[in-house]
Amino acid sequence: MAEPAPAEAAPWTATVLTLFPEMFPGPLGHSLGGKALADGLWALGTVDIRAYARDRHRTVDDTPYGGGAGMVMRPDVVSDAIAAHHAPDSGRRLLYLSPRGRRLGQPLVRELAAGPGVTLVCGRYEGLDQRAIDAWSERGGLEEVSIGDVVLSGGEPAALVLLDAVVRLLPGVTGKTESLDNDSFEDGLLEYPHYTRPRDWDGRPVPDVLISGHHARVAQWRREQAEAITRARRPDLWAAYAESEG
């Protein structure tokens, strides 16, 4: 008797909780990420937080205790949405996009790409009631993540950035995986400059070393360029890199 075929592994999956599900997949539906989505290399689901509102007006926010401008997303509504779509034992990371969170960097992107997927919570207005953050930090390991020192109108653009960064690292998405090895931040440095045809443009020739055919010299030149650019533009990265190099 023939043995049953092994079940196919589920693709890397992102579930986005948002007040604006129509914003997805947005740019993620194009180029390599869009093709990978169509081919089933990853999966994307959206959840309309407003569906978990508790009144006929579908209210998801209210005025802040203590006064102040703006509105705050209700903890009961958002918590119900998370509970319905995130299983703490699934292995998927639960992330709340927030300007006060851990800054998104390539190490975290690699961690997320290596897992089974993520559940992303997109805030709006003044953000999410702290009690929901605290409850899901204890219950489901919620982590606050920021894409940088900027304030956006909501978490959706940040979610798109995070997903784009992760999806390109998934197996089969990028044709030549070696092209990922030289990306900025992969080895602690910013990326070296790139050149293509024409060989001379606007009186600016391609550096001779790149047309020399000498692979070792090209590699050395690229490393020197990456180090120089990092040292000039990101002293913080350069300091960490120099320390790691001993």
C-alpha positions as CSV (number, residue, x, y, z in Angstrom):
1,M,0.0,0.0,0.0
2,A,1.4,3.4,-1.0
3,E,2.2,5.8,1.7
4,P,0.3,9.1,1.7
5,A,2.2,12.1,0.3
6,P,3.5,14.4,2.9
7,A,1.4,17.5,3.5
8,E,2.8,20.7,1.9
9,A,4.2,23.2,4.4
10,A,2.1,26.3,4.8
11,P,3.6,29.4,3.1
12,W,4.9,32.3,5.2
13,T,1.8,34.2,6.1
14,A,1.0,37.8,7.2
15,T,-2.2,38.8,8.7
16,V,-2.8,42.6,8.9
17,L,-5.3,44.0,11.4
18,T,-6.3,47.5,10.1
19,L,-9.1,50.0,9.7
20,F,-8.2,50.2,6.0
21,P,-7.9,46.7,4.5
22,E,-8.2,48.2,1.0
23,M,-4.6,49.5,1.4
24,F,-3.3,45.9,1.0
25,P,-1.6,44.4,-0.9
26,G,-1.0,47.8,-2.4
27,P,2.6,47.9,-3.7
28,L,3.1,44.4,-2.4
29,G,1.0,43.2,-5.2
30,H,3.6,44.2,-7.8
31,S,7.1,43.2,-8.9
32,L,8.8,40.2,-7.2
33,G,6.6,40.3,-4.1
34,G,3.4,40.4,-6.1
35,K,4.5,37.5,-8.3
36,A,5.5,35.5,-5.2
37,L,2.1,36.2,-3.7
38,A,0.4,35.0,-6.8
39,D,2.6,31.9,-6.9
40,G,1.8,31.0,-3.3
41,L,5.3,31.6,-1.9
42,W,3.7,33.7,0.8
43,A,0.2,34.6,1.8
44,L,-1.5,37.8,2.9
45,G,-4.7,38.3,4.8
46,T,-6.4,41.4,6.1
47,V,-8.8,41.9,9.0
48,D,-11.1,44.9,9.3
49,I,-10.8,46.0,13.0
50,R,-14.1,47.8,12.6
51,A,-15.9,44.5,12.2
52,Y,-15.2,43.9,16.0
53,A,-16.9,47.2,17.1
54,R,-19.6,46.8,19.7
55,D,-22.2,49.3,18.6
56,R,-24.3,50.0,15.5
57,H,-22.1,52.9,14.6
58,R,-19.0,50.6,14.5
59,T,-17.1,52.8,16.9
60,V,-13.4,51.9,17.2
61,D,-12.1,54.9,19.1
62,D,-12.9,57.3,21.9
63,T,-11.6,60.4,23.6
64,P,-8.5,60.0,25.8
65,Y,-8.8,59.9,29.6
66,G,-6.9,62.9,31.1
67,G,-7.8,65.1,28.1
68,G,-5.8,66.1,25.1
69,A,-6.2,66.2,21.4
70,G,-7.0,63.2,19.2
71,M,-8.7,59.9,19.7
72,V,-7.5,56.6,21.1
73,M,-8.3,53.1,19.7
74,R,-10.5,51.1,22.1
75,P,-8.8,48.2,23.8
76,D,-11.9,45.9,23.8
77,V,-12.4,46.3,20.0
78,V,-8.7,45.8,19.0
79,S,-8.2,42.9,21.5
80,D,-11.2,41.0,20.2
81,A,-9.8,41.4,16.6
82,I,-6.4,40.1,17.7
83,A,-7.9,37.2,19.7
84,A,-9.9,36.1,16.6
85,H,-7.0,36.0,14.3
86,H,-3.8,35.4,16.3
87,A,-2.9,32.1,18.1
88,P,-0.1,32.7,20.6
89,D,1.1,29.2,20.1
90,S,1.3,29.5,16.3
91,G,4.9,30.7,16.3
92,R,3.9,33.8,14.4
93,R,5.2,37.1,15.8
94,L,2.6,39.6,16.9
95,L,3.8,43.1,16.1
96,Y,2.2,46.5,16.7
97,L,3.6,49.2,14.4
98,S,4.4,52.1,16.7
99,P,6.9,55.0,16.5
100,R,8.0,54.2,20.1
101,G,8.8,50.6,19.3
102,R,12.1,48.7,18.5
103,R,13.5,50.1,15.4
104,L,13.2,47.8,12.4
105,G,16.5,46.6,11.1
106,Q,17.9,43.9,8.9
107,P,18.6,41.5,11.9
108,L,14.9,41.6,12.9
109,V,13.8,41.3,9.2
110,R,15.9,38.1,8.9
111,E,14.3,36.7,12.1
112,L,10.8,37.3,10.8
113,A,11.6,35.8,7.4
114,A,12.9,32.6,9.2
115,G,9.6,32.1,11.0
116,P,6.2,31.0,9.9
117,G,4.8,34.5,9.5
118,V,3.5,37.6,11.4
119,T,0.3,39.2,12.7
120,L,0.5,43.0,12.3
121,V,-1.6,45.5,14.2
122,C,-1.9,48.9,12.5
123,G,-2.8,51.7,14.8
124,R,-4.6,55.0,13.9
125,Y,-5.4,58.3,15.6
126,E,-3.3,58.7,18.8
127,G,-2.7,54.9,18.9
128,L,-3.9,52.0,20.9
129,D,-5.0,52.0,24.5
130,Q,-2.1,50.9,26.6
131,R,-4.1,48.2,28.3
132,A,-4.5,46.3,25.1
133,I,-0.7,46.6,24.5
134,D,0.0,45.4,28.0
135,A,-2.5,42.5,27.9
136,W,-1.2,41.1,24.6
137,S,2.4,41.6,25.6
138,E,1.7,39.2,28.4
139,R,-0.7,36.9,26.6
140,G,0.7,36.8,23.1
141,G,4.2,38.3,23.2
142,L,3.2,41.5,21.4
143,E,6.2,43.6,20.3
144,E,6.1,47.3,19.3
145,V,8.1,47.9,16.1
146,S,9.0,51.2,14.4
147,I,10.3,51.8,10.9
148,G,12.2,54.9,12.0
149,D,12.1,58.2,13.9
150,V,9.0,59.5,12.0
151,V,5.3,59.8,12.8
152,L,2.9,58.5,10.2
153,S,-0.8,58.8,9.8
154,G,-1.2,55.2,10.7
155,G,0.5,51.8,10.9
156,E,-0.4,50.7,7.4
157,P,2.6,52.3,5.5
158,A,4.9,50.9,8.1
159,A,3.4,47.5,7.7
160,L,3.9,47.7,4.0
161,V,7.6,48.6,4.5
162,L,8.1,45.7,7.0
163,L,6.4,43.2,4.7
164,D,8.4,44.3,1.6
165,A,11.6,43.9,3.5
166,V,10.7,40.4,4.8
167,V,9.1,39.0,1.6
168,R,12.2,39.6,-0.5
169,L,14.2,37.3,1.8
170,L,11.8,34.4,1.5
171,P,13.0,31.3,-0.5
172,G,12.2,31.6,-4.1
173,V,11.2,35.2,-4.2
174,T,14.5,36.7,-5.4
175,G,16.0,35.0,-8.4
176,K,19.7,35.4,-7.5
177,T,20.0,35.0,-3.8
178,E,23.7,36.1,-3.9
179,S,22.4,39.6,-4.7
180,L,20.9,39.7,-1.2
181,D,24.3,39.0,0.4
182,N,25.6,42.4,-0.6
183,D,22.6,44.5,0.5
184,S,23.1,47.4,2.8
185,F,23.2,46.2,6.5
186,E,23.8,42.5,5.7
187,D,27.4,42.7,6.8
188,G,27.1,45.8,8.9
189,L,28.0,48.2,6.1
190,L,26.1,50.3,3.6
191,E,26.2,49.1,0.1
192,Y,28.9,50.0,-2.4
193,P,28.0,52.1,-5.6
194,H,26.7,50.3,-8.7
195,Y,27.4,51.2,-12.4
196,T,26.1,49.9,-15.8
197,R,26.1,51.0,-19.5
198,P,26.9,53.4,-21.0
199,R,30.6,53.2,-20.0
200,D,30.9,57.0,-20.2
201,W,27.9,59.1,-19.4
202,D,27.8,62.9,-19.0
203,G,31.6,63.0,-18.8
204,R,31.5,60.5,-15.9
205,P,33.3,57.2,-16.7
206,V,32.8,53.9,-14.9
207,P,35.7,53.3,-12.5
208,D,38.5,51.5,-14.3
209,V,38.7,48.7,-11.7
210,L,35.1,47.6,-12.6
211,I,36.1,46.9,-16.2
212,S,39.5,45.4,-15.4
213,G,38.2,41.8,-15.2
214,H,40.2,41.3,-12.0
215,H,37.7,39.9,-9.6
216,A,39.8,40.2,-6.5
217,R,40.5,43.9,-7.1
218,V,36.8,44.5,-7.8
219,A,35.9,42.8,-4.5
220,Q,38.5,44.9,-2.6
221,W,37.3,48.1,-4.3
222,R,33.7,47.4,-3.4
223,R,34.6,46.7,0.2
224,E,36.6,49.9,0.5
225,Q,33.7,51.9,-1.0
226,A,31.3,50.3,1.4
227,E,33.5,51.1,4.3
228,A,34.1,54.7,3.2
229,I,30.4,55.4,2.6
230,T,29.4,53.9,6.0
231,R,32.1,55.8,7.8
232,A,30.9,59.1,6.2
233,R,27.1,58.6,6.4
234,R,26.4,56.4,9.3
235,P,29.0,56.8,12.1
236,D,26.8,54.6,14.4
237,L,27.0,51.7,12.0
238,W,30.7,52.3,11.4
239,A,31.5,52.2,15.1
240,A,29.6,48.9,15.5
241,Y,31.3,47.4,12.4
242,A,34.8,48.5,13.5
243,E,34.2,47.0,17.0
244,S,33.0,43.7,15.4
245,E,36.1,43.6,13.2
246,G,38.3,43.9,16.3
